[in-house]
């Protein structure tokens, strides 16, 4: 019995040792740089030749690859804009320094999703504008949506600091429901609003790989929502972009003190972490926090509108709420509605006796006569004389009273600061898990969440 147990133990130990030897892996690290400038080259594909094992360099050009291949083996290094290179590795423990030779090739840039299949940008059936992550990093802007302003044929409407609406065809406005915005193929519309709110609940800036803009109608590819164009935003794949990235933007606003009593700070903090756990599984997480004091509409000029005979639409006139009963402030809301009190004064029927109705103007005249007759002014006109003066005034000014606009009185409106919270706050979280089923098939589970406060301009 003891001999049998001893033999079984030896067999198990031998199996474990053989399994360990079989599954032994090696880890190789290195760096890729340009041979001409010695600048690091990010997002370079590094693969073991003849296998599906591979990785990509990070933003600093570094890479780390784990393989079960026994040395010597060959690394294949490739990237757009550089000549492909093969490197034989004899000792995996040594650091590998790769000098990449730049090359020029016209028209080889690949569009990921414009026609739902990878293809060359010059062979795409629609006009495409492509924005890369390098373009986003080099653009001095508050967020990646700002770079769309410089693309030909694009109009961007800003409702607030963190909410922008692009369009490429027809009239634009806040909340354009005829312009598609897809993040990793998912519609970026906000539930309940039926339109996209830009980057407010989308990708964090560090996780944007590229943007592809289909100018003009793209309904044949992406449905009726693409009448004014389609924007495709693609996130970074952790198999390609690994490591920890941090971004801090600081600024100052309202230095002229016209809208606020003192300047206010601007904060934009973000991070992203991507990691390849095994050659087939990778994950990423990211977050971004934005806080600022948004702009306030403070133009309280008296808008001249509502009278076609004056032909002065778009102009202003003198006066404010205390001096003009028909005041209509440019950035004062709710005071657009007014009433003509002269019309009320001359037309409103008033009962003065059972079955007897007179215009309010005449009633006021009768009451004025009665009041003066009851309390005449010492040394003044008699009651009959005063009655004659009232009749003469009403008769002489009847035409003016019927046509003048001096009787217009508007509602009391609200300043924008009374109805809008201009404290901009935006917090976004994102994450994803990726699994390579085969070399050409990958499954992913991603999620995006955002909250905060921003301003949406509904009409004007």
C-alpha positions, 0 to 999 in steps of 0.5 A: 500500500505504501509502495503504491502511494509512493508510486502515485506521488511520483507520477503526480510530481512528474506530471506537474513538472512536465506541465510546468516545463510545457507552459513556461513562458518568457517576457520580452521588453523593448522600445521603438523609436524613429531612426531619423529623430530618435523620437518614440513611436506609439501604437506600433504593432509588435508580433511573434512571427508565425503565431497570434501573440502580439502587442502594441507600443504605448505612448512612450514607445515601450512594449512588453510581450509574453510568449511561450516560443522558445528562443530564438524567435522572430519579432515582426514590427510594423506601423503605418508610415514606417518600413516593416522590420523583422528582428531575431531574438536570441536572449529574451532577457535583453532589452530590445531597442528598435530603430524604425525607418520612416517611409512615405506611402500615399493613400494607405490610411485605413478607415475603420467604420465609414462603410462598416468594413475596413477600407482605404480612405481613397476608396471609400464611397463617401467623403470622409474626414479623419481625426487621429489621436495625434490631432487631438493631442496637438489641438489647443482646445477644451475638448476633442469636439473643438477640433471639428470646427476646423474641418471643411464644411462643418458647423459647430453650435455651442450651447455651453462649455461642454455641449457642442452640436456639429452638423455638415448639411443644412441649418444647424442648432442645439440638439441636432436630431438629424446628425448621427453620433456613434461611439464604438458603433453605439448611438450617443443619443441621450435617453428622453432627449432624442439627440446627442449631447456631445462629449458630455456622456461620451468617451473620455478624451484620453480614450479617443483613438480617432474620429471619422466624419461623413460629411453630408447625407449618410442615410444609406449607411447609417439610417435616416438620422444621418441626413446632416452627416454622421460622426463616428468616434472610436475608442482605444483598444487596450490590446493596442494602447496599454499603460497608464495615461494622465492628463491635467488641464488648468485654466482661468476664465472671466478675467475681464470681470464683466460676467462675474465679480472675479476670475474663475478657475477651469479644471480638467483632469483625466486618466486611462489605464489599459492592460493586456492580462493574457494574449487573448484578454485585455481591459481598460478603465478611464475617468474624466472630471471637468469643473468651471463657471460657464459663460452668462448671457448678460446683454440686457439691451432693449430689443426693438421688435413686435412692430412691423411698421417700424421695420427695425427687427434686430435693433435695440432702443433706449430704455430699461424695465424701469423706464419702458413699460414695453421693455424686452431685454435681449438676454431677458427671457419671458418678456417677449409677450406684451399687451396693448393697454390702449386697446383695453382702454378704448374697447373694453365694455363696462357696465354702468347701469343695468343693461347699459355698457360703455367703453372703459375710456368713456366710463373713466371720463364719466367717473372723472366728471363725477369725482370732480363734481363731488370735490371741486378744486377751490379756484378751479373750473366749475363742474360743468367746465371740467366736464367740458374739458374732459369731453374735449380731451377725449374727442381731440385725442381719440385718433391718437388713442386708437393708433398709438403704441405707447400703451404696450406693456410687456411681462416682467422677464427673468435674467439668465442667471435667475433660471440657469445654473452656470456652474459647469460640472462633468464627470465621466467613467468608461471601461471595457473588457476585450477577448480575442476569439481568433486572430480576426475576431474579437469580442468586447463589453464596454460601458460609458457613464456620465453625469453633471450639469450643462446648459442646453439652449432650446430655441434661441 
